Amino acid sequence: MPGINSILDIGRQALFAHQSAIEVIGNNIANANTPGYRRQEVRLEEAMAIDFYPGQLGTGVKAKEVFRHFDAFIEEQYNTRASLRELYDKLHEALQNVEILFKEGEDGGINKALAKFFSDWQELSQRPEDTSTRAALLGDTQNLLNAIHLTSDDLNKLQQQMDDFIEQDVDRVNEILKEIASINGKITVHEEPGKNNANELRDKRDALVRELAEKLDINYIDNGLGRVIITTKAGHTLVDGTSYFEIKFESPKVLTSLVPGSTFTDSIYYEGSSDYEYTVKVVTAGAANGTAQFKVSIDGGKTFLKDEDGNDIVYTADSYANRITLPNGDITIWFGDSSNSQNPATSNLSVGDTFTIIPKKGLYWYENSSSFMNITPQVMPDGSFNTRRVQGGSLGGYFSFRDSYVGKYKEKLDAFAKAIVWEVNRIHSQGAGLDKYTYANGTYGVTNTSIALGNYASGLSFGNKLQEGNLSLFVYDNSGNLVANGPLDFDNATAGIQNFDPNNHSLEDVRDAINNTFGTYISASIVDNKLVLQANTNYSFVFGEDTSGLLSALGINTYFQGNGANDIALNDFIRNNISYINAGHVNGAGEVNYGDNYIALQIAELAHKNVDIYTTIEGTTSQTLQEYYNSLVGNVGADTEMSEFNYNYNKTLADDLNSRQEEVSGVNMDEEMTNLIKFQNSYAAAAKLINVANEMVQTLISLR
C-alpha cells in the first residue's frame, strides 16, 4: 500500500540505481585506455506500478542490468579483414627481404656476373691459347657461381626463419584456444542473461578472438553464454564451448587414401624434400612393383605434371631400385613393403588409389590424438588459396611465403642454374682443349645402371634432355697421330652404325658401346653408377660431335657439374687443369688446331640465344638466360608490390571497421563526464527525496 514508506523505498532504489550508474561510469573512465575494454552502461527500468486510488502509482526505478556496447556484426567483419591484413603484412615484410637479395646493384649481382661470364668466353675466343685469359674465365665463373649460391642459401635461410615464426604462432594459437575454452566455461557459470552479464569475461574473450583471427582465418558463432563455436573458414572446429582442438606444426608425412575394394597393403615412399605437396593418383591398376601406372599433381589432382612438350607424364610404379625421379629433381618416389622400404611391394594398386606426399613440415588439425587433417596453407598454381585449408592470418602469410613464393623463386633459380649447366656443357662437351684426355670421369650418375637413360627411373639428372643420336671419339697415339675415330655402335649384331636411343639404352649399354667400338684403345667402366673412360697405355682421346647429348648428360668433358642453384660448380677436373677448357674442336680431319675458337664463340653466343627452360609450375619457356633471370627478378618485384597493395587495402578496411566498433563500444570521456554529472544530480535528488520523506515522518510523529 502506498505511503510514506513507499516514498522512502522509491528514494532508496533510486539511490542504489544511480549509484550503480556512477560506479559503471567510473569504471568506464578508469578503463578508457585499456585495450579491448568495451564501454558499459546500466540499464534502468521502471519499477512495478501499484493499482491504487486515484490510479496506478509507480514504485520508482531499478537497475536492471549492466550491459556493454558491442556490435557483433562489425566485429565479425573486422576479424575477417584483420586476418587478411596480417596475411599480407607478413607476406610483404618477408618479400621485402627477398627483393633485397635480387637487387642488382652496380657493384655486383647475378646479372652482372652472368654478363661477365659470357664476355670472358668472347675474350677466350680471341686468345684461345692464352693461360691468363683462361684463368680469368675460371675466376669470373666462380664469381657467378658464388652469387647464385649466396642467393640460394639466403632463400633457404628465409624459409628456415619462416619455420621458426610458424612454430611460435602455432604455440600461441593453442594457448589462445585453451584460454577461450576456459573463459567459455566461466561465462556459463557466472552469467545469467538479462540479470548478470559477464562483461569482463566477454571482453577478454573478444580480445583473444581478435588475436586468433590475426593468426588464421576463422568463423565465430555465438550461441549465447559460453556456447561459442570457432572454426577455421574451411570448417575445422577450433573451439566448441569448453572443448578446444589443437593444431600442430609437424614433420613431413605421407597420407594414403584407397578406393573401396582396393587390395593395396604396402606403402609408398620417397626421398628428398620439396616446397610442393605431391598427389600421386593411380590411373592404371596393377602390381606396385612394375605394372601399375600413376600421375603426379602439385595442385591436389586438378592438373598433372607435364613433360617439356606439355604432355601429362605417366609413371610406372616400381620398387626402390627403379624409383622415379620427378621432373624438378627434388624427390624420388617408389613403392615398397610396409615394413621395409627396400623390399618390393607385393600387393596391387587400384585405379583411384591416391597418396599425398608432404615432403616438408606442415600444419595439421587434430580432432583427437589419432585423427588429424592437413590444413597447411596452399597457394594453387593460379594464385588462389586452397579453400579446404587455412587461408589467412600470419600463418597463411608465413606458409605462402615459405612454400609458394620462395618455393617458386627457388625453382626458377634452380631452373636458371640448370639451364646454364646444360647449355654450356652441351657445347663444351663437344669441344677440345689444349690437352687430350687419358682419363675422363662422369659427374652425373644413375640410380639403376640397367634402366634406359631417358626413363624417369634412371635417376639421371638430365636424362630428359637426351635424344636419339650418337657421339664421336677421336683416339691418338703418343706421337699425336689419329689412330681411330667415329661414332659409337650400339648394336654390333646389326649391320651399320646403330645410334643411341634414350628410351632403350642404359648406362651399361653406353659402356658396352664404347668398349665394343674403341675397346682396343679405351676401357669404359661404371664406378659409383657413373661412366669412367680410361685410355689404354700409349693412347689419348678427344671428344667430337654429340647429337645425343650423352656427354653433357653424363658429365663427361663438361665445364660445369651439379644440377641446381645449390650445387652448381665448376667441373673439378677443369678447376685443376685449365688447359681442358674447350675453346676449339676437332675438325673433319681429326685435328685440334692451335688457335681454334669454335667452341668459345658458340658459348659466348649463348648470351643472345633463346633456350628452353622448364619448371613444374610454368612449364617450358624460351628466353635468353639473362631474360629468364630478369623475369625472376621481375616476379619478386611484382609480388612485393602486390602484397603491399593488398596489405594497405585490407588495413584501411580493418581500420575503418575498428573505428566503427570504437564509435559503438569505445569510451568517450566527454560523454562519460556528462553522464557522471547527470547521475550525480539524480543521486542527490534521490537523497533529497529520502530527506523529504523523513521530514514527513517527523511531522506525523510531532502531531501525536
SULHU-V145261 format. One record per residue. N is the residue number from 1. RES is the residue in one letter. PHI is phi in whole degrees, -180 to 180 (* if undefined). Layout:
n=N res=RES phi=PHI
n=N res=RES phi=PHI
This chain:
n=1 res=M phi=*
n=2 res=P phi=-61
n=3 res=G phi=177
n=4 res=I phi=-64
n=5 res=N phi=-62
n=6 res=S phi=-64
n=7 res=I phi=-65
n=8 res=L phi=-63
n=9 res=D phi=-65
n=10 res=I phi=-61
n=11 res=G phi=-65
n=12 res=R phi=-62
n=13 res=Q phi=-63
n=14 res=A phi=-64
n=15 res=L phi=-60
n=16 res=F phi=-63
n=17 res=A phi=-63
n=18 res=H phi=-75
n=19 res=Q phi=-65
n=20 res=S phi=-61
n=21 res=A phi=-64
n=22 res=I phi=-65
n=23 res=E phi=-64
n=24 res=V phi=-66
n=25 res=I phi=-62
n=26 res=G phi=-62
n=27 res=N phi=-66
n=28 res=N phi=-62
n=29 res=I phi=-63
n=30 res=A phi=-65
n=31 res=N phi=-105
n=32 res=A phi=-57
n=33 res=N phi=-110
n=34 res=T phi=-82
n=35 res=P phi=-59
n=36 res=G phi=84
n=37 res=Y phi=-76
n=38 res=R phi=-109
n=39 res=R phi=-59
n=40 res=Q phi=-111
n=41 res=E phi=-152
n=42 res=V phi=-88
n=43 res=R phi=-90
n=44 res=L phi=-90
n=45 res=E phi=-137
n=46 res=E phi=-65
n=47 res=A phi=-72
n=48 res=M phi=-61
n=49 res=A phi=-89
n=50 res=I phi=-114
n=51 res=D phi=-72
n=52 res=F phi=-160
n=53 res=Y phi=-82
n=54 res=P phi=-87
n=55 res=G phi=173
n=56 res=Q phi=-61
n=57 res=L phi=-114
n=58 res=G phi=-72
n=59 res=T phi=-114
n=60 res=G phi=108
n=61 res=V phi=-127
n=62 res=K phi=-139
n=63 res=A phi=-83
n=64 res=K phi=-73
n=65 res=E phi=-164
n=66 res=V phi=-104
n=67 res=F phi=-118
n=68 res=R phi=-114
n=69 res=H phi=-86
n=70 res=F phi=-160
n=71 res=D phi=-107
n=72 res=A phi=-65
n=73 res=F phi=-66
n=74 res=I phi=-64
n=75 res=E phi=-63
n=76 res=E phi=-64
n=77 res=Q phi=-64
n=78 res=Y phi=-61
n=79 res=N phi=-61
n=80 res=T phi=-64
n=81 res=R phi=-70
n=82 res=A phi=-63
n=83 res=S phi=-64
n=84 res=L phi=-69
n=85 res=R phi=-60
n=86 res=E phi=-68
n=87 res=L phi=-57
n=88 res=Y phi=-76
n=89 res=D phi=-65
n=90 res=K phi=-65
n=91 res=L phi=-65
n=92 res=H phi=-66
n=93 res=E phi=-57
n=94 res=A phi=-71
n=95 res=L phi=-67
n=96 res=Q phi=-63
n=97 res=N phi=-67
n=98 res=V phi=-67
n=99 res=E phi=-59
n=100 res=I phi=-65
n=101 res=L phi=-61
n=102 res=F phi=-99
n=103 res=K phi=-73
n=104 res=E phi=-92
n=105 res=G phi=-85
n=106 res=E phi=-68
n=107 res=D phi=-87
n=108 res=G phi=174
n=109 res=G phi=119
n=110 res=I phi=-62
n=111 res=N phi=-58
n=112 res=K phi=-67
n=113 res=A phi=-65
n=114 res=L phi=-67
n=115 res=A phi=-62
n=116 res=K phi=-67
n=117 res=F phi=-58
n=118 res=F phi=-69
n=119 res=S phi=-63
n=120 res=D phi=-66
n=121 res=W phi=-67
n=122 res=Q phi=-64
n=123 res=E phi=-63
n=124 res=L phi=-65
n=125 res=S phi=-64
n=126 res=Q phi=-86
n=127 res=R phi=-136
n=128 res=P phi=-60
n=129 res=E phi=-95
n=130 res=D phi=-78
n=131 res=T phi=-67
n=132 res=S phi=-65
n=133 res=T phi=-67
n=134 res=R phi=-64
n=135 res=A phi=-65
n=136 res=A phi=-64
n=137 res=L phi=-60
n=138 res=L phi=-62
n=139 res=G phi=-63
n=140 res=D phi=-72
n=141 res=T phi=-63
n=142 res=Q phi=-65
n=143 res=N phi=-62
n=144 res=L phi=-63
n=145 res=L phi=-64
n=146 res=N phi=-62
n=147 res=A phi=-65
n=148 res=I phi=-66
n=149 res=H phi=-60
n=150 res=L phi=-62
n=151 res=T phi=-64
n=152 res=S phi=-63
n=153 res=D phi=-62
n=154 res=D phi=-66
n=155 res=L phi=-64
n=156 res=N phi=-63
n=157 res=K phi=-66
n=158 res=L phi=-64
n=159 res=Q phi=-65
n=160 res=Q phi=-64
n=161 res=Q phi=-63
n=162 res=M phi=-61
n=163 res=D phi=-59
n=164 res=D phi=-65
n=165 res=F phi=-65
n=166 res=I phi=-62
n=167 res=E phi=-57
n=168 res=Q phi=-65
n=169 res=D phi=-66
n=170 res=V phi=-63
n=171 res=D phi=-61
n=172 res=R phi=-68
n=173 res=V phi=-59
n=174 res=N phi=-66
n=175 res=E phi=-64
n=176 res=I phi=-64
n=177 res=L phi=-60
n=178 res=K phi=-65
n=179 res=E phi=-66
n=180 res=I phi=-63
n=181 res=A phi=-62
n=182 res=S phi=-65
n=183 res=I phi=-65
n=184 res=N phi=-57
n=185 res=G phi=-64
n=186 res=K phi=-67
n=187 res=I phi=-63
n=188 res=T phi=-62
n=189 res=V phi=-74
n=190 res=H phi=-90
n=191 res=E phi=-94
n=192 res=E phi=-130
n=193 res=P phi=-50
n=194 res=G phi=85
n=195 res=K phi=-126
n=196 res=N phi=-134
n=197 res=N phi=-95
n=198 res=A phi=-84
n=199 res=N phi=-62
n=200 res=E phi=-64
n=201 res=L phi=-67
n=202 res=R phi=-67
n=203 res=D phi=-61
n=204 res=K phi=-63
n=205 res=R phi=-65
n=206 res=D phi=-63
n=207 res=A phi=-65
n=208 res=L phi=-68
n=209 res=V phi=-65
n=210 res=R phi=-61
n=211 res=E phi=-64
n=212 res=L phi=-63
n=213 res=A phi=-64
n=214 res=E phi=-76
n=215 res=K phi=-91
n=216 res=L phi=-158
n=217 res=D phi=-75
n=218 res=I phi=-137
n=219 res=N phi=-112
n=220 res=Y phi=-124
n=221 res=I phi=-124
n=222 res=D phi=-105
n=223 res=N phi=-97
n=224 res=G phi=92
n=225 res=L phi=54
n=226 res=G phi=-98
n=227 res=R phi=-85
n=228 res=V phi=-101
n=229 res=I phi=-118
n=230 res=I phi=-121
n=231 res=T phi=-129
n=232 res=T phi=-73
n=233 res=K phi=-60
n=234 res=A phi=-81
n=235 res=G phi=104
n=236 res=H phi=-83
n=237 res=T phi=-70
n=238 res=L phi=-103
n=239 res=V phi=-137
n=240 res=D phi=-136
n=241 res=G phi=65
n=242 res=T phi=-94
n=243 res=S phi=-103
n=244 res=Y phi=-139
n=245 res=F phi=-125
n=246 res=E phi=-78
n=247 res=I phi=-113
n=248 res=K phi=-137
n=249 res=F phi=-105
n=250 res=E phi=-126
n=251 res=S phi=-66
n=252 res=P phi=-52
n=253 res=K phi=-139
n=254 res=V phi=-126
n=255 res=L phi=-109
n=256 res=T phi=-117
n=257 res=S phi=-135
n=258 res=L phi=-97
n=259 res=V phi=-73
n=260 res=P phi=-56
n=261 res=G phi=91
n=262 res=S phi=-64
n=263 res=T phi=-107
n=264 res=F phi=-71
n=265 res=T phi=-121
n=266 res=D phi=-95
n=267 res=S phi=-137
n=268 res=I phi=-101
n=269 res=Y phi=-131
n=270 res=Y phi=-150
n=271 res=E phi=-130
n=272 res=G phi=106
n=273 res=S phi=-141
n=274 res=S phi=-156
n=275 res=D phi=-88
n=276 res=Y phi=-100
n=277 res=E phi=-100
n=278 res=Y phi=-115
n=279 res=T phi=-102
n=280 res=V phi=-102
n=281 res=K phi=-121
n=282 res=V phi=-74
n=283 res=V phi=-115
n=284 res=T phi=-135
n=285 res=A phi=-69
n=286 res=G phi=153
n=287 res=A phi=-66
n=288 res=A phi=-82
n=289 res=N phi=-121
n=290 res=G phi=142
n=291 res=T phi=-120
n=292 res=A phi=-62
n=293 res=Q phi=-125
n=294 res=F phi=-146
n=295 res=K phi=-116
n=296 res=V phi=-127
n=297 res=S phi=-127
n=298 res=I phi=-112
n=299 res=D phi=-128
n=300 res=G phi=76
n=301 res=G phi=102
n=302 res=K phi=-71
n=303 res=T phi=-133
n=304 res=F phi=-123
n=305 res=L phi=-59
n=306 res=K phi=-119
n=307 res=D phi=-81
n=308 res=E phi=-69
n=309 res=D phi=-95
n=310 res=G phi=89
n=311 res=N phi=-97
n=312 res=D phi=-58
n=313 res=I phi=-91
n=314 res=V phi=-111
n=315 res=Y phi=-103
n=316 res=T phi=-101
n=317 res=A phi=-66
n=318 res=D phi=-157
n=319 res=S phi=-85
n=320 res=Y phi=-58
n=321 res=A phi=-63
n=322 res=N phi=-118
n=323 res=R phi=-62
n=324 res=I phi=-92
n=325 res=T phi=-100
n=326 res=L phi=-72
n=327 res=P phi=-53
n=328 res=N phi=-81
n=329 res=G phi=77
n=330 res=D phi=-74
n=331 res=I phi=-136
n=332 res=T phi=-117
n=333 res=I phi=-128
n=334 res=W phi=-157
n=335 res=F phi=-112
n=336 res=G phi=-152
n=337 res=D phi=-61
n=338 res=S phi=-64
n=339 res=S phi=-105
n=340 res=N phi=-151
n=341 res=S phi=-65
n=342 res=Q phi=-81
n=343 res=N phi=-88
n=344 res=P phi=-62
n=345 res=A phi=-71
n=346 res=T phi=-116
n=347 res=S phi=-102
n=348 res=N phi=-103
n=349 res=L phi=-99
n=350 res=S phi=-111
n=351 res=V phi=-60
n=352 res=G phi=101
n=353 res=D phi=-57
n=354 res=T phi=-130
n=355 res=F phi=-130
n=356 res=T phi=-109
n=357 res=I phi=-101
n=358 res=I phi=-116
n=359 res=P phi=-86
n=360 res=K phi=-162
n=361 res=K phi=-69
n=362 res=G phi=-133
n=363 res=L phi=-104
n=364 res=Y phi=-131
n=365 res=W phi=-99
n=366 res=Y phi=-108
n=367 res=E phi=-76
n=368 res=N phi=-152
n=369 res=S phi=-64
n=370 res=S phi=-116
n=371 res=S phi=-116
n=372 res=F phi=-136
n=373 res=M phi=-140
n=374 res=N phi=-76
n=375 res=I phi=-122
n=376 res=T phi=-59
n=377 res=P phi=-53
n=378 res=Q phi=-139
n=379 res=V phi=-93
n=380 res=M phi=-78
n=381 res=P phi=-56
n=382 res=D phi=-86
n=383 res=G phi=95
n=384 res=S phi=-85
n=385 res=F phi=-85
n=386 res=N phi=-69
n=387 res=T phi=-72
n=388 res=R phi=-94
n=389 res=R phi=-124
n=390 res=V phi=-62
n=391 res=Q phi=-122
n=392 res=G phi=-138
n=393 res=G phi=74
n=394 res=S phi=-62
n=395 res=L phi=-63
n=396 res=G phi=-60
n=397 res=G phi=-67
n=398 res=Y phi=-64
n=399 res=F phi=-67
n=400 res=S phi=-64
n=401 res=F phi=-66
n=402 res=R phi=-63
n=403 res=D phi=-93
n=404 res=S phi=-82
n=405 res=Y phi=-79
n=406 res=V phi=-65
n=407 res=G phi=-58
n=408 res=K phi=-66
n=409 res=Y phi=-65
n=410 res=K phi=-64
n=411 res=E phi=-65
n=412 res=K phi=-70
n=413 res=L phi=-67
n=414 res=D phi=-62
n=415 res=A phi=-64
n=416 res=F phi=-63
n=417 res=A phi=-65
n=418 res=K phi=-62
n=419 res=A phi=-65
n=420 res=I phi=-61
n=421 res=V phi=-59
n=422 res=W phi=-67
n=423 res=E phi=-66
n=424 res=V phi=-70
n=425 res=N phi=-64
n=426 res=R phi=-60
n=427 res=I phi=-80
n=428 res=H phi=-61
n=429 res=S phi=-66
n=430 res=Q phi=-101
n=431 res=G phi=-112
n=432 res=A phi=-138
n=433 res=G phi=-102
n=434 res=L phi=-84
n=435 res=D phi=-124
n=436 res=K phi=-95
n=437 res=Y phi=-86
n=438 res=T phi=-116
n=439 res=Y phi=-151
n=440 res=A phi=-142
n=441 res=N phi=-117
n=442 res=G phi=-66
n=443 res=T phi=-101
n=444 res=Y phi=-114
n=445 res=G phi=-110
n=446 res=V phi=-121
n=447 res=T phi=-88
n=448 res=N phi=-142
n=449 res=T phi=-72
n=450 res=S phi=-103
n=451 res=I phi=-94
n=452 res=A phi=-53
n=453 res=L phi=-64
n=454 res=G phi=-83
n=455 res=N phi=-80
n=456 res=Y phi=-63
n=457 res=A phi=-82
n=458 res=S phi=-71
n=459 res=G phi=80
n=460 res=L phi=-78
n=461 res=S phi=-53
n=462 res=F phi=-110
n=463 res=G phi=-61
n=464 res=N phi=-72
n=465 res=K phi=-89
n=466 res=L phi=-68
n=467 res=Q phi=-134
n=468 res=E phi=-65
n=469 res=G phi=166
n=470 res=N phi=-155
n=471 res=L phi=-133
n=472 res=S phi=-113
n=473 res=L phi=-121
n=474 res=F phi=-125
n=475 res=V phi=-112
n=476 res=Y phi=-128
n=477 res=D phi=-90
n=478 res=N phi=-63
n=479 res=S phi=-88
n=480 res=G phi=85
n=481 res=N phi=-81
n=482 res=L phi=-71
n=483 res=V phi=-112
n=484 res=A phi=-162
n=485 res=N phi=-163
n=486 res=G phi=135
n=487 res=P phi=-80
n=488 res=L phi=-80
n=489 res=D phi=-110
n=490 res=F phi=-92
n=491 res=D phi=-159
n=492 res=N phi=-66
n=493 res=A phi=-77
n=494 res=T phi=-108
n=495 res=A phi=-62
n=496 res=G phi=85
n=497 res=I phi=-86
n=498 res=Q phi=-98
n=499 res=N phi=-78
n=500 res=F phi=-76
n=501 res=D phi=-125
n=502 res=P phi=-63
n=503 res=N phi=-86
n=504 res=N phi=-127
n=505 res=H phi=-99
n=506 res=S phi=-99
n=507 res=L phi=-64
n=508 res=E phi=-63
n=509 res=D phi=-67
n=510 res=V phi=-65
n=511 res=R phi=-57
n=512 res=D phi=-65
n=513 res=A phi=-64
n=514 res=I phi=-67
n=515 res=N phi=-65
n=516 res=N phi=-72
n=517 res=T phi=-88
n=518 res=F phi=-126
n=519 res=G phi=-58
n=520 res=T phi=-68
n=521 res=Y phi=-117
n=522 res=I phi=-134
n=523 res=S phi=-110
n=524 res=A phi=-103
n=525 res=S phi=-145
n=526 res=I phi=-118
n=527 res=V phi=-126
n=528 res=D phi=53
n=529 res=N phi=64
n=530 res=K phi=-123
n=531 res=L phi=-81
n=532 res=V phi=-127
n=533 res=L phi=-115
n=534 res=Q phi=-129
n=535 res=A phi=-70
n=536 res=N phi=-69
n=537 res=T phi=-53
n=538 res=N phi=77
n=539 res=Y phi=-129
n=540 res=S phi=-142
n=541 res=F phi=-146
n=542 res=V phi=-139
n=543 res=F phi=-97
n=544 res=G phi=-117
n=545 res=E phi=-62
n=546 res=D phi=-134
n=547 res=T phi=-87
n=548 res=S phi=-93
n=549 res=G phi=85
n=550 res=L phi=-60
n=551 res=L phi=-60
n=552 res=S phi=-67
n=553 res=A phi=-67
n=554 res=L phi=-89
n=555 res=G phi=77
n=556 res=I phi=-111
n=557 res=N phi=63
n=558 res=T phi=-102
n=559 res=Y phi=-91
n=560 res=F phi=-111
n=561 res=Q phi=-135
n=562 res=G phi=92
n=563 res=N phi=-142
n=564 res=G phi=-170
n=565 res=A phi=-64
n=566 res=N phi=-74
n=567 res=D phi=-124
n=568 res=I phi=-60
n=569 res=A phi=-156
n=570 res=L phi=-67
n=571 res=N phi=-58
n=572 res=D phi=-55
n=573 res=F phi=-65
n=574 res=I phi=-73
n=575 res=R phi=-56
n=576 res=N phi=-97
n=577 res=N phi=-144
n=578 res=I phi=-66
n=579 res=S phi=-70
n=580 res=Y phi=-93
n=581 res=I phi=-71
n=582 res=N phi=-86
n=583 res=A phi=-100
n=584 res=G phi=-113
n=585 res=H phi=-151
n=586 res=V phi=-87
n=587 res=N phi=-83
n=588 res=G phi=-62
n=589 res=A phi=-92
n=590 res=G phi=78
n=591 res=E phi=-108
n=592 res=V phi=-108
n=593 res=N phi=-81
n=594 res=Y phi=-62
n=595 res=G phi=90
n=596 res=D phi=-64
n=597 res=N phi=-124
n=598 res=Y phi=-57
n=599 res=I phi=-71
n=600 res=A phi=-60
n=601 res=L phi=-66
n=602 res=Q phi=-63
n=603 res=I phi=-69
n=604 res=A phi=-61
n=605 res=E phi=-70
n=606 res=L phi=-60
n=607 res=A phi=-58
n=608 res=H phi=-119
n=609 res=K phi=-104
n=610 res=N phi=-72
n=611 res=V phi=-128
n=612 res=D phi=-84
n=613 res=I phi=-127
n=614 res=Y phi=-115
n=615 res=T phi=-134
n=616 res=T phi=-66
n=617 res=I phi=-91
n=618 res=E phi=-111
n=619 res=G phi=75
n=620 res=T phi=-101
n=621 res=T phi=-121
n=622 res=S phi=-121
n=623 res=Q phi=-150
n=624 res=T phi=-73
n=625 res=L phi=-59
n=626 res=Q phi=-67
n=627 res=E phi=-64
n=628 res=Y phi=-65
n=629 res=Y phi=-64
n=630 res=N phi=-63
n=631 res=S phi=-67
n=632 res=L phi=-65
n=633 res=V phi=-60
n=634 res=G phi=-64
n=635 res=N phi=-59
n=636 res=V phi=-62
n=637 res=G phi=-63
n=638 res=A phi=-66
n=639 res=D phi=-65
n=640 res=T phi=-65
n=641 res=E phi=-64
n=642 res=M phi=-60
n=643 res=S phi=-66
n=644 res=E phi=-67
n=645 res=F phi=-61
n=646 res=N phi=-65
n=647 res=Y phi=-64
n=648 res=N phi=-63
n=649 res=Y phi=-63
n=650 res=N phi=-72
n=651 res=K phi=-65
n=652 res=T phi=-61
n=653 res=L phi=-66
n=654 res=A phi=-65
n=655 res=D phi=-62
n=656 res=D phi=-64
n=657 res=L phi=-65
n=658 res=N phi=-65
n=659 res=S phi=-64
n=660 res=R phi=-65
n=661 res=Q phi=-67
n=662 res=E phi=-64
n=663 res=E phi=-62
n=664 res=V phi=-85
n=665 res=S phi=-113
n=666 res=G phi=-76
n=667 res=V phi=-89
n=668 res=N phi=-103
n=669 res=M phi=-63
n=670 res=D phi=-63
n=671 res=E phi=-65
n=672 res=E phi=-66
n=673 res=M phi=-66
n=674 res=T phi=-63
n=675 res=N phi=-65
n=676 res=L phi=-62
n=677 res=I phi=-64
n=678 res=K phi=-61
n=679 res=F phi=-76
n=680 res=Q phi=-64
n=681 res=N phi=-66
n=682 res=S phi=-65
n=683 res=Y phi=-64
n=684 res=A phi=-63
n=685 res=A phi=-66
n=686 res=A phi=-65
n=687 res=A phi=-64
n=688 res=K phi=-63
n=689 res=L phi=-61
n=690 res=I phi=-63
n=691 res=N phi=-64
n=692 res=V phi=-64
n=693 res=A phi=-62
n=694 res=N phi=-62
n=695 res=E phi=-64
n=696 res=M phi=-63
n=697 res=V phi=-62
n=698 res=Q phi=-63
n=699 res=T phi=-63
n=700 res=L phi=-63
n=701 res=I phi=-65
n=702 res=S phi=-70
n=703 res=L phi=-67
n=704 res=R phi=-72
